[in-house]
Amino acid sequence: MLKNMGFWALIVAVVTLAQALGGWHSQPAATLLGILSAVLLIWSAAAWMGLPATMRWTSAALAALTFGRNVALAVAARIAYEEARAHDTIWAHAAERLAVDKTPDGILDYVAGYIAGQAQLYGRRPPSTRLEPVAKLQAQSGKFYGGAKLLRLRDGVRTEFSDLHVSRKDLRAVRKQMRSAMSASKEI
């Protein structure tokens, strides 16, 4: 939350208001705090505009990308897929055509498999409630279910990880790859 520029814009605006209402009248300080608040608000608006258009107004996406260091894998897969759709890249078409299950959950499972190859996943291995890193090789060879909410390993004992997460930093890297991938409409 301390890295959220919208949060700091609000704090600076409240300090400016408290200064004005408290009777401490220093015009240069008030002007400086007002300018700082405006800059922070513009910075947070620019970060918000960096989200895919369909994710800007969903509370889950805003909360996931604003608070904490991790994003739920289901939300991350949806963000990455929408990024690929918005830029009409081959990843969106691959997810729609190559997913084992052609439902929306199946498409998210396919995208989660791509994310697992690019980023470190974290999950809870029931009955444990602790979020722990999932070995990258296990994540790549496992199968995702339920719209990237479960990872079932192919280890013979049906080990499962639930409540899967990926770091915001890794999600930014995946989104960048989705944006820069080859366009599906481009001739080879």
C-alpha positions as CSV (number, residue, x, y, z in Angstrom):
1,M,0.0,0.0,0.0
2,L,2.9,2.3,0.6
3,K,3.9,2.0,-3.0
4,N,0.5,3.2,-4.2
5,M,0.7,6.7,-5.5
6,G,-3.1,7.2,-5.1
7,F,-2.7,6.5,-1.4
8,W,0.1,9.1,-1.0
9,A,-1.9,11.7,-3.0
10,L,-4.7,11.2,-0.5
11,I,-2.4,11.6,2.5
12,V,-0.8,14.8,1.1
13,A,-4.3,16.2,0.3
14,V,-5.5,15.4,3.9
15,V,-2.3,17.0,5.3
16,T,-2.9,20.1,3.2
17,L,-6.6,20.3,4.3
18,A,-5.6,19.8,8.0
19,Q,-3.0,22.6,7.7
20,A,-5.6,24.9,6.2
21,L,-8.2,24.1,8.8
22,G,-5.8,24.0,11.7
23,G,-5.0,27.7,11.4
24,W,-1.3,27.2,10.5
25,H,-1.2,29.5,7.5
26,S,1.9,29.2,5.4
27,Q,1.1,29.9,1.8
28,P,4.3,28.5,0.4
29,A,3.9,25.2,2.3
30,A,0.2,24.9,1.3
31,T,1.1,25.6,-2.4
32,L,3.9,23.0,-2.2
33,L,1.7,20.4,-0.7
34,G,-1.1,21.1,-3.2
35,I,1.4,20.6,-6.1
36,L,2.8,17.4,-4.6
37,S,-0.8,16.1,-4.2
38,A,-1.6,16.9,-7.8
39,V,1.6,15.2,-9.1
40,L,0.9,12.1,-7.1
41,L,-2.7,11.9,-8.3
42,I,-1.6,12.3,-11.9
43,W,1.0,9.5,-11.3
44,S,-1.6,7.1,-9.9
45,A,-4.0,7.9,-12.8
46,A,-1.3,7.1,-15.3
47,A,-0.6,3.8,-13.6
48,W,-4.4,3.1,-13.6
49,M,-4.5,3.8,-17.3
50,G,-1.8,1.2,-17.9
51,L,-4.3,-1.5,-17.0
52,P,-6.2,-3.3,-19.8
53,A,-9.5,-1.4,-20.4
54,T,-11.7,-4.2,-19.1
55,M,-9.8,-4.5,-15.9
56,R,-9.9,-0.8,-14.9
57,W,-13.3,-1.0,-13.2
58,T,-13.2,-4.5,-11.6
59,S,-12.7,-4.4,-7.8
60,A,-10.7,-7.6,-7.8
61,A,-8.2,-6.3,-10.4
62,L,-7.8,-2.9,-8.7
63,A,-7.3,-4.5,-5.3
64,A,-4.9,-7.1,-6.6
65,L,-2.8,-4.5,-8.5
66,T,-3.0,-1.9,-5.7
67,F,-2.4,-3.7,-2.5
68,G,0.2,-6.3,-1.6
69,R,3.0,-7.8,-3.6
70,N,1.1,-10.8,-5.0
71,V,-1.8,-11.2,-7.4
72,A,-4.1,-14.2,-7.4
73,L,-3.2,-16.3,-10.4
74,A,-6.8,-16.4,-11.7
75,V,-6.8,-12.6,-11.8
76,A,-3.3,-12.5,-13.3
77,A,-4.3,-15.0,-16.0
78,R,-7.3,-12.8,-16.9
79,I,-5.2,-9.7,-17.0
80,A,-2.6,-11.3,-19.2
81,Y,-5.2,-12.8,-21.5
82,E,-7.0,-9.4,-21.9
83,E,-3.6,-7.8,-22.6
84,A,-3.0,-10.3,-25.4
85,R,-6.6,-9.7,-26.7
86,A,-6.2,-6.0,-26.6
87,H,-3.0,-6.2,-28.7
88,D,-4.3,-9.0,-30.9
89,T,-1.2,-11.1,-30.3
90,I,-0.7,-14.8,-31.0
91,W,-1.0,-15.7,-27.3
92,A,-4.7,-14.8,-27.2
93,H,-5.4,-16.9,-30.3
94,A,-3.3,-19.8,-29.0
95,A,-5.2,-19.7,-25.7
96,E,-8.5,-19.9,-27.5
97,R,-7.5,-22.6,-29.9
98,L,-5.0,-24.8,-28.0
99,A,-6.7,-24.9,-24.6
100,V,-7.8,-28.4,-23.7
101,D,-11.1,-27.0,-22.4
102,K,-12.4,-24.2,-24.7
103,T,-14.5,-22.7,-21.9
104,P,-13.4,-19.4,-20.3
105,D,-11.9,-21.3,-17.3
106,G,-10.0,-23.5,-19.8
107,I,-8.6,-20.5,-21.5
108,L,-7.5,-19.1,-18.1
109,D,-5.9,-22.4,-17.3
110,Y,-3.9,-22.3,-20.6
111,V,-2.7,-18.7,-19.8
112,A,-1.8,-19.8,-16.3
113,G,0.4,-22.5,-17.8
114,Y,2.2,-19.9,-19.7
115,I,2.6,-17.7,-16.6
116,A,4.0,-20.7,-14.7
117,G,6.8,-21.0,-17.3
118,Q,7.7,-17.4,-16.9
119,A,7.1,-16.6,-13.2
120,Q,7.4,-18.0,-9.7
121,L,4.1,-19.2,-8.4
122,Y,3.0,-19.4,-4.8
123,G,0.2,-21.5,-3.4
124,R,-1.2,-23.3,-0.4
125,R,-0.8,-27.1,-0.2
126,P,-3.9,-28.3,1.8
127,P,-4.2,-28.8,4.7
128,S,-1.5,-26.2,5.2
129,T,-2.6,-22.6,5.3
130,R,0.9,-21.2,4.6
131,L,1.6,-19.6,1.2
132,E,4.7,-21.4,-0.2
133,P,6.7,-21.2,-3.5
134,V,5.8,-23.9,-6.0
135,A,8.8,-25.4,-7.7
136,K,9.0,-24.1,-11.3
137,L,9.4,-27.5,-12.8
138,Q,6.4,-28.8,-10.9
139,A,4.3,-25.8,-11.9
140,Q,5.2,-26.3,-15.5
141,S,4.4,-30.0,-15.5
142,G,1.2,-29.7,-13.5
143,K,-2.3,-29.1,-14.7
144,F,-4.4,-26.0,-13.8
145,Y,-8.1,-26.3,-13.0
146,G,-11.0,-24.1,-12.3
147,G,-9.8,-21.0,-14.1
148,A,-6.3,-21.1,-12.7
149,K,-7.5,-21.5,-9.1
150,L,-6.0,-25.0,-8.6
151,L,-2.8,-26.7,-9.7
152,R,-2.7,-30.5,-9.6
153,L,0.7,-32.0,-9.9
154,R,1.4,-35.2,-12.0
155,D,3.3,-36.9,-9.2
156,G,1.1,-40.0,-8.7
157,V,-0.3,-38.9,-5.3
158,R,-2.4,-36.1,-6.8
159,T,-0.7,-33.3,-4.9
160,E,-2.7,-30.0,-5.2
161,F,-1.9,-26.4,-4.6
162,S,-4.8,-23.9,-4.1
163,D,-5.0,-20.2,-3.6
164,L,-2.3,-19.7,-6.3
165,H,-0.5,-16.3,-6.5
166,V,2.2,-14.6,-8.7
167,S,4.2,-11.5,-7.8
168,R,3.1,-8.2,-9.3
169,K,6.6,-7.7,-10.7
170,D,6.4,-11.1,-12.6
171,L,2.9,-10.2,-13.8
172,R,4.2,-6.9,-15.2
173,A,6.9,-8.9,-17.1
174,V,4.3,-11.3,-18.5
175,R,2.0,-8.4,-19.5
176,K,4.9,-6.8,-21.4
177,Q,5.6,-10.1,-23.2
178,M,1.9,-10.4,-24.1
179,R,2.0,-6.8,-25.5
180,S,5.1,-7.3,-27.5
181,A,4.3,-10.7,-29.0
182,M,3.8,-11.1,-32.7
183,S,0.4,-9.8,-33.9
184,A,-2.0,-12.6,-35.0
185,S,-3.0,-10.5,-38.1
186,K,0.6,-10.0,-39.3
187,E,1.7,-12.1,-42.3
188,I,4.7,-14.4,-41.6
